[in-house]
Amino acid sequence: MKLSTNLKLSAALVAVFAVVIGALLYVNRSGAGSAAAGTAGAAVDPAAVLRDDTHLLSSSPDRKVVLVEFLDFECESCLAMYPTMERIRAEYAGRITFGVRYFPIPSHTNSKLAAHVVEAASRQGKFEAMYQRMYETQTQWGESGRSQEPLFRSFAQDLGLDMVRFDSDLGNPALAERVDRDFNEGIDLGVQGTPTLFLGGTALPPMPSYEDLRARIDAALAE
């Protein structure tokens, strides 16, 4: 028995809808790295990119060249970018200022919790150590549909944090507001996905190679 014209049309629309939704979910689950392309080349106020409370992984005395990354610790694209950022940080230590800001993708189950854990660690002087631990272990906990708080607490214990203070900070609304502020200001700056890099007040193309990033930094230092 043949389908009527209306039923055929309905079936076709459902198929198209499923393809579109599938593509959107893929982009979102992968960290929306490709979506970040919409910000590339955009000029924004550098003061809005690097805030007084932005966590710095390296700093230059004059802050002539400032590189800021909006990141999500559960984002696979951020993990792929991590070795490049560590290499750049080591190579340009003392010559550029490199800061990171939180941008947990809402569809990632543990991304916001991971940001809260890193922020709680920062309050005991362990931001860098926890930042590195999250990336080093992402393949163990990323993409999980369950809360990874017990695992994250074990990271805090391994780093020798005061666990009473850690738990208190983790449940402090002010800490959540700190993470949300980064995210909301990222939205205001046009951040659409992670990782998104800003060199000064200019948004860079998504996932720049080491060579491209190095060339851009060298050009900025030469100005």
C-alpha positions as CSV (number, residue, x, y, z in Angstrom):
1,M,0.0,0.0,0.0
2,K,1.5,3.4,-1.0
3,L,1.8,6.3,1.3
4,S,-0.4,9.3,0.6
5,T,1.3,12.5,-0.6
6,N,0.8,14.1,2.8
7,L,2.3,11.1,4.7
8,K,5.3,11.1,2.3
9,L,5.9,14.9,2.9
10,S,5.6,14.4,6.7
11,A,8.1,11.5,6.6
12,A,10.5,13.7,4.6
13,L,10.2,16.6,7.1
14,V,10.9,14.3,10.0
15,A,14.0,12.9,8.3
16,V,15.3,16.4,7.6
17,F,14.6,17.5,11.2
18,A,16.4,14.4,12.6
19,V,19.5,15.2,10.5
20,V,19.6,18.9,11.6
21,I,19.1,17.9,15.3
22,G,21.8,15.3,15.0
23,A,24.3,17.8,13.5
24,L,23.6,20.3,16.2
25,L,24.1,17.7,18.9
26,Y,27.3,16.7,17.4
27,V,28.6,20.2,17.3
28,N,27.6,20.8,20.9
29,R,29.0,17.6,22.3
30,S,32.3,18.1,20.5
31,G,32.7,21.4,22.4
32,A,31.2,23.5,19.6
33,G,34.7,24.3,18.4
34,S,33.6,24.9,14.8
35,A,30.9,27.3,16.0
36,A,33.6,29.5,17.5
37,A,34.5,30.5,14.0
38,G,31.8,33.1,14.1
39,T,34.0,35.2,16.4
40,A,37.2,35.0,14.4
41,G,38.7,38.4,13.6
42,A,36.2,40.2,15.8
43,A,37.6,43.2,17.6
44,V,36.6,43.7,21.2
45,D,37.8,45.7,24.2
46,P,40.9,44.0,25.5
47,A,39.9,45.1,29.0
48,A,36.8,43.0,28.7
49,V,38.9,39.9,27.7
50,L,41.4,40.1,30.5
51,R,39.7,40.9,33.8
52,D,41.5,41.6,37.1
53,D,40.4,38.2,38.4
54,T,41.4,36.2,35.3
55,H,43.6,33.3,36.2
56,L,47.0,33.8,34.7
57,L,49.3,30.8,33.8
58,S,52.1,33.2,32.7
59,S,52.7,36.9,32.8
60,S,54.9,39.5,31.2
61,P,55.9,42.7,33.1
62,D,54.5,45.0,30.5
63,R,51.5,42.9,29.4
64,K,52.1,44.1,25.9
65,V,50.8,40.8,24.4
66,V,47.9,39.1,26.1
67,L,46.5,35.7,25.1
68,V,43.3,34.6,26.7
69,E,41.5,31.2,26.3
70,F,37.9,30.6,27.0
71,L,37.8,26.8,27.8
72,D,35.7,23.9,28.9
73,F,37.5,21.1,30.8
74,E,35.2,18.5,29.3
75,C,35.6,19.7,25.7
76,E,37.5,17.3,23.5
77,S,38.7,20.2,21.3
78,C,40.1,22.0,24.3
79,L,42.0,18.8,25.2
80,A,43.3,18.7,21.7
81,M,44.4,22.3,22.0
82,Y,46.0,21.8,25.5
83,P,49.4,20.6,24.3
84,T,49.8,23.6,22.0
85,M,48.8,26.0,24.8
86,E,51.3,24.4,27.1
87,R,54.0,24.6,24.5
88,I,53.3,28.3,23.8
89,R,53.2,29.0,27.5
90,A,56.6,27.4,28.0
91,E,58.2,29.0,25.0
92,Y,56.9,32.5,25.8
93,A,57.2,32.5,29.6
94,G,57.9,36.0,30.8
95,R,57.2,37.5,27.3
96,I,53.5,37.2,27.1
97,T,50.6,37.1,29.5
98,F,48.4,34.0,29.2
99,G,45.1,33.8,31.0
100,V,42.3,31.3,31.0
101,R,38.6,31.8,31.6
102,Y,35.7,29.4,32.2
103,F,33.2,28.6,29.5
104,P,31.5,25.3,30.5
105,I,29.3,24.1,27.6
106,P,25.8,23.5,29.1
107,S,25.4,20.1,27.4
108,H,28.5,18.7,29.0
109,T,27.4,17.0,32.2
110,N,30.5,17.6,34.3
111,S,32.0,20.7,32.7
112,K,30.5,23.2,35.1
113,L,31.4,21.0,38.1
114,A,34.9,20.7,36.8
115,A,35.2,24.5,36.5
116,H,33.9,24.8,40.1
117,V,36.5,22.3,41.3
118,V,39.3,24.1,39.6
119,E,38.1,27.4,41.0
120,A,37.9,25.9,44.5
121,A,41.5,24.6,44.1
122,S,42.5,28.1,43.0
123,R,41.5,29.4,46.4
124,Q,44.2,27.3,47.9
125,G,46.8,28.3,45.4
126,K,46.4,25.2,43.2
127,F,44.7,26.5,40.1
128,E,47.5,25.4,37.7
129,A,47.8,22.0,39.2
130,M,44.0,21.3,39.0
131,Y,43.8,22.8,35.5
132,Q,46.4,20.4,34.4
133,R,44.9,17.4,36.2
134,M,41.5,18.0,34.5
135,Y,43.0,17.7,31.1
136,E,45.4,14.9,32.0
137,T,42.4,12.8,33.1
138,Q,39.6,14.0,30.8
139,T,39.5,10.7,28.9
140,Q,38.6,9.0,32.2
141,W,35.6,11.1,33.1
142,G,34.6,13.1,30.0
143,E,31.3,12.3,28.2
144,S,30.0,10.7,31.4
145,G,26.3,11.1,32.2
146,R,26.9,10.8,35.9
147,S,28.4,13.4,38.3
148,Q,32.1,13.0,38.7
149,E,32.3,14.8,42.1
150,P,33.8,11.8,43.9
151,L,36.6,11.5,41.4
152,F,37.2,15.3,41.4
153,R,37.3,15.2,45.2
154,S,40.0,12.6,44.9
155,F,42.0,15.0,42.7
156,A,41.8,17.6,45.5
157,Q,43.0,15.1,48.0
158,D,45.9,14.1,45.8
159,L,46.9,17.7,45.6
160,G,46.9,18.0,49.3
161,L,44.1,20.5,49.6
162,D,42.3,21.2,52.9
163,M,39.2,19.2,52.2
164,V,37.0,21.0,54.7
165,R,37.8,24.3,53.0
166,F,37.5,22.7,49.6
167,D,34.0,21.4,50.2
168,S,33.0,24.7,51.7
169,D,34.3,26.6,48.7
170,L,32.7,24.1,46.3
171,G,29.3,24.8,47.8
172,N,29.7,28.6,48.1
173,P,27.3,30.5,45.8
174,A,30.0,33.1,45.3
175,L,32.2,30.5,43.6
176,A,29.4,29.5,41.2
177,E,28.9,33.2,40.4
178,R,32.6,33.6,39.6
179,V,32.4,30.8,37.0
180,D,29.1,32.1,35.6
181,R,30.5,35.6,35.2
182,D,33.3,34.2,33.0
183,F,30.7,32.4,30.9
184,N,28.3,35.3,30.6
185,E,31.1,37.7,29.7
186,G,32.3,35.3,27.1
187,I,28.8,35.3,25.6
188,D,29.0,39.1,25.5
189,L,32.3,38.9,23.7
190,G,30.8,36.7,21.1
191,V,32.2,33.4,22.3
192,Q,30.1,30.6,20.7
193,G,32.2,27.5,21.6
194,T,35.4,26.3,23.0
195,P,38.3,26.7,22.8
196,T,38.1,30.4,21.8
197,L,41.3,32.4,21.9
198,F,41.7,36.1,22.0
199,L,45.0,37.8,21.3
200,G,44.7,41.2,22.8
201,G,41.2,42.4,21.6
202,T,41.1,40.1,18.5
203,A,39.3,36.7,18.4
204,L,41.5,34.2,16.6
205,P,40.3,31.5,14.2
206,P,39.2,28.3,15.9
207,M,41.9,25.7,16.7
208,P,44.9,27.6,15.4
209,S,48.0,25.5,14.8
210,Y,51.1,26.0,16.9
211,E,52.8,27.6,13.9
212,D,50.0,30.0,13.3
213,L,49.7,30.9,16.9
214,R,53.4,31.4,17.2
215,A,53.5,33.7,14.1
216,R,50.6,35.8,15.5
217,I,52.3,36.2,18.9
218,D,55.7,37.0,17.2
219,A,54.0,39.7,15.1
220,A,52.3,41.2,18.1
221,L,55.6,41.2,20.1
222,A,57.3,43.0,17.2
223,E,54.8,45.8,17.0
